[in-house]
Amino acid sequence: MCVGCRRRAAPSHLVRVVGGPGGSLLIGRGLPGRGAWICADAPGCVQKAAKRNAFAKALRVPVAPAAVLALWPSPDP
């Protein structure tokens, strides 16, 4: 289930995110530790998750706001 939109989806449509050192976020299915899932093709899900502080809640570790925004860079104007 996506922590942003809370939609259930097949694993092939989701990306696994784990907490890294210093409040960073790492992407990868094979990484050890508690993970959170986010839709792979929806930048709005990352924004929703950031607004609700969903990564910190799901991972149970402090997450830097810049780390969340780095998951899906905003498009250049």
Backbone bond lengths (Angstrom), bond angles and torsions (degrees), N, CA, C in turn:
res aa  C-N    CA-C-N  psi(-1)  N-CA   C-N-CA  omega(-1)  CA-C   N-CA-C  phi
1 M - - - 1.448 - - 1.533 108.53 -
2 C 1.300 115.95 135.79 1.464 122.51 -179.60 1.536 109.65 -72.54
3 V 1.330 117.01 132.04 1.466 120.36 178.57 1.522 111.81 -76.19
4 G 1.319 117.23 -11.78 1.459 120.61 178.80 1.515 112.34 -86.88
5 C 1.332 116.10 -60.56 1.466 120.75 -176.69 1.524 112.80 -98.28
6 R 1.316 116.88 -9.99 1.474 124.07 179.83 1.524 112.62 65.14
7 R 1.305 116.35 24.40 1.462 121.44 178.83 1.521 109.48 -89.46
8 R 1.319 115.95 138.99 1.459 120.24 173.89 1.521 108.18 -82.35
9 A 1.323 115.41 136.25 1.462 120.14 -178.85 1.524 108.70 -148.09
10 A 1.304 115.31 162.05 1.460 121.01 176.50 1.529 109.09 -63.95
11 P 1.326 117.05 148.32 1.468 119.81 179.76 1.532 113.81 -55.62
12 S 1.307 116.93 -27.24 1.466 119.42 -179.93 1.534 112.07 -70.56
13 H 1.337 117.74 -16.31 1.470 121.69 179.14 1.522 112.84 -100.39
14 L 1.335 116.51 2.49 1.466 121.09 -177.95 1.519 110.80 -119.85
15 V 1.329 115.92 155.22 1.461 123.46 176.76 1.527 107.24 -117.76
16 R 1.328 116.74 135.06 1.460 120.89 179.33 1.523 109.51 -91.34
17 V 1.341 115.35 133.56 1.460 122.46 -179.32 1.522 107.69 -122.78
18 V 1.339 116.81 132.73 1.465 121.73 176.70 1.521 109.52 -122.82
19 G 1.315 116.14 156.50 1.458 121.21 177.70 1.510 111.21 -75.91
20 G 1.320 115.66 136.23 1.451 121.64 178.99 1.519 110.49 -112.34
21 P 1.316 117.02 -175.10 1.464 120.51 -179.78 1.527 111.97 -67.16
22 G 1.312 115.81 142.05 1.459 121.46 175.99 1.517 114.84 70.65
23 G 1.319 117.64 25.62 1.458 119.94 178.71 1.513 114.32 80.82
24 S 1.325 117.07 12.50 1.458 120.05 179.31 1.523 110.08 -82.68
25 L 1.319 116.23 168.51 1.455 122.33 177.07 1.520 108.88 -122.52
26 L 1.324 115.94 137.68 1.451 121.99 179.23 1.520 109.08 -118.80
27 I 1.317 117.47 144.82 1.454 122.72 -179.29 1.521 109.19 -108.59
28 G 1.333 115.54 129.93 1.457 120.03 175.84 1.513 112.34 164.52
29 R 1.306 116.25 136.65 1.463 120.73 -179.63 1.518 112.42 -71.37
30 G 1.318 118.21 -31.08 1.454 121.51 -174.55 1.516 115.24 -93.41
31 L 1.318 117.65 3.52 1.461 120.13 -178.14 1.531 110.50 -74.07
32 P 1.325 116.91 143.47 1.467 119.54 -179.89 1.533 111.42 -76.61
33 G 1.311 114.61 157.20 1.459 120.22 175.20 1.509 112.97 106.27
34 R 1.319 114.15 174.85 1.461 121.55 179.56 1.515 108.98 -65.71
35 G 1.314 116.29 136.94 1.451 120.77 -177.50 1.517 112.75 -123.19
36 A 1.302 115.48 159.21 1.456 123.82 173.14 1.522 106.33 -128.14
37 W 1.325 116.23 148.43 1.460 120.96 -177.57 1.517 110.50 -111.07
38 I 1.323 115.44 142.85 1.465 121.48 -179.67 1.535 107.94 -138.15
39 C 1.315 117.38 146.37 1.469 121.03 178.66 1.531 109.36 -58.59
40 A 1.323 115.15 135.10 1.465 119.98 -176.13 1.513 113.62 -75.00
41 D 1.321 117.99 -24.91 1.458 119.80 -172.03 1.527 113.74 -118.71
42 A 1.326 117.63 20.93 1.464 119.58 -175.74 1.533 111.10 -131.30
43 P 1.335 117.43 101.54 1.462 119.19 178.61 1.528 112.31 -64.15
44 G 1.309 117.83 -24.61 1.459 121.11 178.36 1.512 112.42 -64.13
45 C 1.325 116.73 -29.45 1.471 120.04 179.16 1.527 111.23 -67.00
46 V 1.322 116.98 -38.66 1.467 120.35 177.64 1.527 109.52 -64.83
47 Q 1.322 117.06 -41.12 1.466 120.59 178.73 1.520 111.50 -64.89
48 K 1.328 117.39 -41.51 1.465 120.84 177.96 1.522 110.87 -64.56
49 A 1.325 116.54 -41.40 1.462 120.73 179.32 1.528 110.58 -64.81
50 A 1.325 117.14 -39.01 1.465 120.96 179.09 1.524 110.40 -65.92
51 K 1.316 116.65 -41.58 1.458 121.12 -178.51 1.531 111.70 -63.41
52 R 1.333 116.53 -37.52 1.466 121.24 -178.98 1.523 113.35 -92.08
53 N 1.323 118.20 0.22 1.461 122.81 -177.11 1.535 110.43 59.31
54 A 1.316 115.93 36.66 1.458 122.25 -172.92 1.531 113.59 -68.22
55 F 1.324 118.09 -33.33 1.467 118.77 -179.31 1.522 111.03 -67.03
56 A 1.309 118.06 -44.63 1.466 120.80 179.34 1.528 110.77 -62.65
57 K 1.312 116.97 -38.68 1.467 120.81 179.39 1.530 111.11 -68.61
58 A 1.320 117.01 -45.48 1.459 120.79 -177.55 1.529 112.24 -70.21
59 L 1.330 116.08 -38.82 1.464 119.99 -177.23 1.530 112.84 -86.57
60 R 1.319 116.25 -16.63 1.470 122.88 -179.35 1.528 112.45 60.88
61 V 1.327 115.67 36.02 1.467 122.51 174.68 1.521 107.67 -141.54
62 P 1.333 117.81 153.67 1.469 119.07 175.03 1.529 110.23 -65.11
63 V 1.317 116.10 137.48 1.468 121.54 -179.71 1.520 108.09 -125.11
64 A 1.317 116.19 129.76 1.463 121.30 178.62 1.528 109.72 -69.64
65 P 1.340 117.72 134.59 1.470 120.02 178.73 1.529 113.09 -56.90
66 A 1.317 116.92 -34.66 1.469 120.17 178.82 1.526 111.06 -66.11
67 A 1.320 117.39 -30.61 1.460 120.52 179.24 1.518 110.97 -67.56
68 V 1.315 116.90 -37.22 1.467 120.64 178.62 1.525 109.97 -67.29
69 L 1.306 116.94 -45.04 1.462 120.38 -179.55 1.523 112.13 -66.93
70 A 1.338 116.86 -25.93 1.463 120.22 179.19 1.529 112.05 -73.07
71 L 1.333 117.67 -16.82 1.462 119.65 178.59 1.521 111.73 -64.25
72 W 1.328 116.40 -36.31 1.461 119.93 -179.35 1.519 107.61 -138.17
73 P 1.320 118.58 91.40 1.456 120.59 -178.47 1.526 111.47 -59.97
74 S 1.310 115.40 142.73 1.461 119.28 178.07 1.526 109.51 -70.72
75 P 1.322 117.30 147.11 1.467 119.52 179.68 1.515 112.30 -67.64
76 D 1.305 115.65 148.28 1.458 120.27 178.10 1.524 109.33 -70.26
77 P 1.350 117.19 141.73 1.475 119.61 -179.86 1.516 113.46 -65.96
